[in-house]
């Protein structure tokens, strides 16, 4: 992989825009059991296992939202809470590429113990020097494969069509929800967008992004037939790939991946210098990425919460000793057992150090 560093966006990434938070709160899904909120920090009742529910302090937003920085603004919100509030533990995910923005040292100065571990990986495509230069970074086999697929698709008259304006947004999501519901209901028995609140949220957020000039909704057509729909966000010179769905047409051509190749080839038309493919261990991402961006999960127990301390210590020990300790579902959540098993004295050698440096 090319070691050239990825330039950070000029502004926060999409999941830290105020429009994202505003829309999420407005169309809050019933599945989110929010007991309290402090600006955009929310205390969410999370079921850990049967009989064990904790108050998780987290950023507002999707459960599958990209990483969100524990930056100065977040620290200021957090510092107003204090240990006497009703949160049991803080949880968030952050990326290596944004390490300089994190305010973890200030947390340790408050006397809080930070536990972190490796999480998922995000993948980036570097287009700073154009599409051909990007291809030159890849292995000969992958470079040949992409060029062959682009060449082969020419006979099918490939076309990326943009959906824009209020009418375009409504048309795009009418089609997107239709295909998303069909595919995921058949595959998993449930679609994320079966929830009407989630549908209303994403449409409202798309409209807000459109007003900011940051929305890129596209359909990919082969022989004038819609094969794929993709929602992207363009911030500065960075394109964020949010979600995509195939329609079932021309599946042999892998239209989702093929549309991405065509989008990359036309990156200069939108002044795109880099693409964030998002996190997730998908083989196709690893094969085309210019570099990776490790994500880390951070947990902080509220020093006034025995249950929070017990849970964080459980995660620590489970991380270091995955075979020696049962899953949480197999452990009694009664408070005496939690004290005995997972408070600091239980862990050999005392508190377990962070698995990831925060320096």
C-alpha atoms as one frame of an Amber mdcrd trajectory, in Angstrom:
protein
   0.000   0.000   0.000   1.090   3.543  -0.666   2.287   5.198   2.524   1.408
   8.737   1.449  -0.582  10.325   4.246  -4.227  11.108   3.819  -5.063  14.764
   4.342  -7.730  15.391   6.950 -10.908  17.090   5.743 -11.008  20.816   6.283
 -14.013  20.358   8.580 -15.537  17.649  10.710 -16.628  14.518   8.982 -20.357
  14.041   8.187 -21.341  12.385  11.440 -20.322  15.445  13.417 -22.326  17.988
  11.469 -24.983  19.719  13.543 -27.498  18.916  10.808 -26.844  15.222  11.436
 -27.569  15.588  15.156 -30.608  17.830  14.604 -32.233  15.376  12.200 -31.437
  12.385  14.404 -33.042  13.986  17.461 -36.064  15.136  15.468 -36.796  11.664
  14.085 -35.499   9.672  17.045 -36.372   6.020  16.607 -38.200   4.295  19.502
 -35.455   1.653  19.571 -33.127   4.264  21.094 -33.941   4.388  24.810 -32.483
   7.791  25.692 -32.841   8.675  29.367 -30.956  11.977  29.313 -28.976  14.183
  26.960 -26.359  16.902  27.284 -26.152  18.710  23.954 -25.097  15.898  21.605
 -23.986  13.484  24.289 -26.785  11.043  25.032 -27.281   8.581  27.881 -28.639
   5.493  26.197 -30.023   2.477  28.080 -28.192  -0.458  26.516 -29.060  -4.087
  27.154 -25.758  -5.886  27.677 -27.355  -9.260  28.342 -30.460 -10.643  30.018
 -31.002  -8.866  33.313 -28.116  -6.442  32.788 -28.915  -2.993  31.360 -26.443
  -0.119  31.592 -26.584   3.589  30.901 -24.109   4.108  28.080 -22.894   7.652
  27.498 -22.332   8.091  23.774 -22.642  10.528  20.945 -26.089  11.003  19.521
 -26.583   9.310  16.174 -26.720   5.972  14.435 -25.324   2.905  16.161 -23.296
   2.338  13.012 -22.111   5.924  12.697 -18.526   6.522  11.722 -16.072   7.396
  14.443 -16.704  10.628  16.267 -13.855  12.637  17.763 -13.462  13.212  21.478
 -12.320  16.708  20.608 -12.410  19.978  22.539 -16.164  20.454  22.055 -16.930
  16.916  23.198 -14.652  17.300  26.209 -16.405  20.513  27.233 -19.775  18.724
  27.081 -18.418  15.748  29.003 -16.770  17.863  31.691 -20.135  19.377  32.652
 -21.570  15.943  33.496 -19.416  14.891  36.427 -19.431  11.434  37.996 -22.665
  12.066  39.908 -24.820  11.910  36.763 -26.574   8.705  35.801 -24.165   7.347
  33.194 -22.367   4.035  33.856 -19.696   4.198  31.183 -18.637   6.246  28.174
 -18.178   4.528  24.800 -16.939   5.931  21.519 -14.828   5.011  18.513 -12.081
   7.142  16.984  -9.688   6.794  14.000  -5.911   6.882  13.942  -5.943   9.572
  11.236  -7.624  12.007  13.655  -5.473  11.217  16.683  -4.283  14.833  16.967
  -7.847  16.011  17.624  -8.494  13.721  20.596  -8.473  15.133  24.133  -7.689
  11.953  26.046  -4.908  13.507  28.125  -7.454  15.850  29.648  -9.515  12.827
  30.697  -6.580  11.301  32.534  -6.056  14.656  34.241  -9.574  14.260  35.615
  -8.447  11.001  37.191 -10.399   8.798  34.782  -8.972   5.488  33.633  -9.106
   4.986  29.870  -9.363   1.564  28.291  -8.965   1.220  24.547  -8.655  -1.618
  22.092  -8.424  -2.031  18.344 -11.797  -1.904  16.636 -12.498  -2.002  12.917
 -10.577  -0.545   9.969 -11.561   2.171   7.525 -10.285   2.234   3.949  -9.234
   5.231   1.898  -8.664   5.751  -1.822  -6.040   8.376  -2.676  -6.830  10.357
  -5.829  -4.592  13.351  -5.148  -2.736  12.846  -8.426  -5.606  11.528 -10.522
  -7.118   8.164 -11.374  -4.206   6.845 -13.415  -1.763   7.655 -10.616  -4.078
   5.867  -8.193  -4.108   2.768 -10.383  -0.324   2.779 -10.470  -0.319   2.261
  -6.678  -2.185  -1.033  -6.966  -0.830  -4.466  -7.666  -0.494  -5.316 -11.382
  -3.281  -7.882 -11.058  -5.747  -5.471  -9.419  -4.830  -2.657 -11.813  -5.454
  -4.940 -14.792  -8.731  -6.169 -13.281 -10.139  -2.647 -12.837  -9.159  -1.549
 -16.323 -10.618  -4.725 -17.807 -13.947  -4.226 -16.025 -14.165  -0.590 -17.066
 -13.384  -1.516 -20.657 -15.893  -4.373 -20.677 -18.651  -2.134 -19.326 -18.291
   0.343 -22.203 -20.428  -1.905 -24.404 -23.275  -1.480 -21.890 -23.189   2.333
 -22.063 -22.467   2.940 -18.351 -23.812   6.160 -16.901 -23.828   7.793 -13.466
 -26.926   9.956 -13.069 -27.203  12.420 -10.243 -30.403  12.932  -8.240 -30.634
  16.493  -6.950 -33.158  18.978  -5.649 -36.176  18.184  -3.486 -37.814  16.102
  -6.202 -34.611  14.206  -6.957 -34.088  13.360  -3.284 -37.620  11.994  -2.974
 -37.212   9.957  -6.166 -33.856   8.565  -5.055 -35.067   7.396  -1.648 -38.297
   5.967  -3.036 -36.139   3.679  -5.156 -33.490   3.127  -2.477 -35.947   2.057
   0.227 -37.761  -0.218  -2.207 -34.612  -2.161  -3.095 -33.067  -2.009   0.387
 -36.196  -3.421   2.027 -36.483  -6.178  -0.571 -32.848  -7.250  -0.411 -32.331
  -7.178   3.351 -35.703  -8.675   4.191 -34.842 -11.641   1.993 -31.251 -11.863
   3.248 -31.636 -11.144   6.965 -35.360 -10.939   7.619 -35.172  -7.238   8.399
 -34.038  -3.968   6.854 -32.645  -1.066   8.851 -35.163   1.083   7.011 -38.147
  -0.997   8.072 -38.331   1.602  10.847 -40.249   4.640   9.480 -38.301   6.943
  11.808 -35.045   5.851  10.181 -36.480   6.540   6.737 -37.652  10.006   7.785
 -34.291  10.733   9.391 -32.147   9.870   6.384 -34.369  11.843   3.983 -34.333
  14.887   6.276 -30.562  14.686   6.650 -30.127  14.343   2.886 -32.199  17.486
   2.412 -30.011  19.336   4.925 -26.854  18.123   3.163 -28.300  19.243  -0.185
 -28.761  22.753   1.199 -25.102  22.714   2.269 -23.967  21.538  -1.167 -22.570
  18.345   0.336 -24.945  15.693  -1.029 -24.157  13.369  -3.927 -26.936  10.898
  -4.749 -26.268   8.794  -7.832 -27.834   5.989  -9.793 -25.653   3.762 -11.966
 -27.200   2.672 -15.252 -26.198   0.002 -17.744 -28.062   0.018 -21.050 -30.390
   2.619 -19.525 -31.315   0.190 -16.718 -30.838   1.200 -13.076 -28.406  -1.231
 -11.430 -27.186   0.549  -8.297 -28.020   3.483  -6.011 -25.419   5.196  -3.823
 -25.560   7.961  -1.222 -22.333   9.912  -0.861 -21.344  13.047   1.020 -18.787
  15.482  -0.384 -17.018  17.634   2.182 -14.091  19.705   1.074 -12.195  17.398
  -1.275 -13.249  14.212   0.513 -16.032  11.923  -0.663 -17.646   9.779   2.027
 -19.422   6.668   0.828 -22.456   6.339   3.129 -24.602   3.526   1.751 -25.334
   1.652  -1.449 -27.768  -0.938  -2.781 -27.966  -2.936  -5.999 -31.271  -3.350
  -7.794 -30.658  -6.919  -8.924 -30.081  -5.978 -12.567 -26.803  -6.921 -14.300
 -25.550  -8.612 -11.144 -22.881 -10.484 -13.095 -21.125  -7.140 -13.590 -21.022
  -6.345  -9.827 -22.673  -2.948 -10.444 -21.953  -1.557  -6.967 -18.224  -1.991
  -7.409 -18.341  -1.018 -11.062 -20.150   2.228 -10.219 -17.430   2.998  -7.663
 -14.743   2.532 -10.343 -16.566   4.933 -12.648 -16.995   7.433  -9.805 -13.277
   7.252  -9.059 -12.455   7.757 -12.736 -14.592  10.926 -12.755 -13.284  12.239
  -9.418 -11.758  15.333 -11.000 -15.230  16.455 -12.114 -16.128  16.939  -8.434
 -12.643  18.012  -7.229 -12.428  14.795  -5.223  -8.957  14.083  -3.880  -9.769
  11.160  -1.614 -12.602   8.730  -0.916 -13.495   7.303   2.481 -14.970   3.859
   1.841 -15.990   3.550   5.481 -15.085   0.853   7.938 -15.775  -2.857   7.721
 -13.589  -5.809   6.827 -14.747  -6.270   3.246 -12.371  -7.879   0.783 -13.148
  -5.505  -2.042 -12.152  -2.511   0.106  -8.806  -3.998   1.032  -8.115  -4.753
  -2.609  -8.617  -1.205  -3.885  -7.599   0.908  -0.868  -4.581   3.187  -0.976
  -4.240   2.959   2.772  -6.033   1.872   5.904  -7.114   3.867   8.920  -7.372
   1.817  12.151 -10.290   2.533  14.464 -10.163   2.184  18.241 -12.915   1.613
  20.785 -12.676   3.628  23.969 -14.412   2.803  27.257 -14.395   4.837  30.458
 -16.232   3.701  33.562 -17.973   6.227  35.765 -15.995   6.020  39.046 -19.294
   6.357  40.925 -20.924   3.406  39.116 -20.118  -0.102  40.363 -21.984  -1.603
  37.440 -20.074   0.547  34.952 -16.730  -0.362  36.515 -17.683  -4.025  36.505
 -18.628  -3.962  32.833 -15.501  -2.115  31.681 -13.292  -4.458  33.699 -15.115
  -7.404  32.154 -14.363  -6.073  28.650 -10.716  -5.489  29.610 -10.225  -8.986
  30.915 -12.199 -10.571  28.087  -9.994  -8.744  25.575  -6.785 -10.021  27.141
  -8.086 -13.497  28.062 -10.695 -14.413  25.424 -10.727 -18.123  26.289 -10.605
 -17.924  30.078 -13.804 -15.998  30.721 -17.408 -16.695  29.642 -19.589 -14.376
  27.622 -21.506 -11.774  29.610 -24.763 -13.639  28.929 -23.423 -16.538  31.007
 -22.662 -14.421  34.059 -25.144 -13.432  36.715 -25.742  -9.692  36.608 -26.578
  -9.535  40.305 -24.593  -6.793  41.990 -22.755  -9.016  44.544 -21.437 -11.196
  41.720 -20.373  -8.160  39.726 -18.460  -6.800  42.704 -16.742 -10.118  43.293
 -15.885 -10.851  39.680 -15.132  -7.625  37.908 -14.078  -4.911  40.265 -10.347
  -4.041  40.128  -9.120  -6.586  42.681 -10.326  -9.437  40.471  -7.981  -8.655
  37.597  -4.484 -10.130  38.050  -1.979  -7.366  38.647  -4.659  -4.781  39.254
  -6.058  -2.486  36.582  -5.289  -3.484  33.010  -3.473  -0.876  30.962  -4.855
   0.455  27.690  -4.189  -1.752  24.688  -3.746   1.365  22.567  -1.503   4.278
  23.399  -3.342   7.566  23.820  -0.209   9.697  23.768
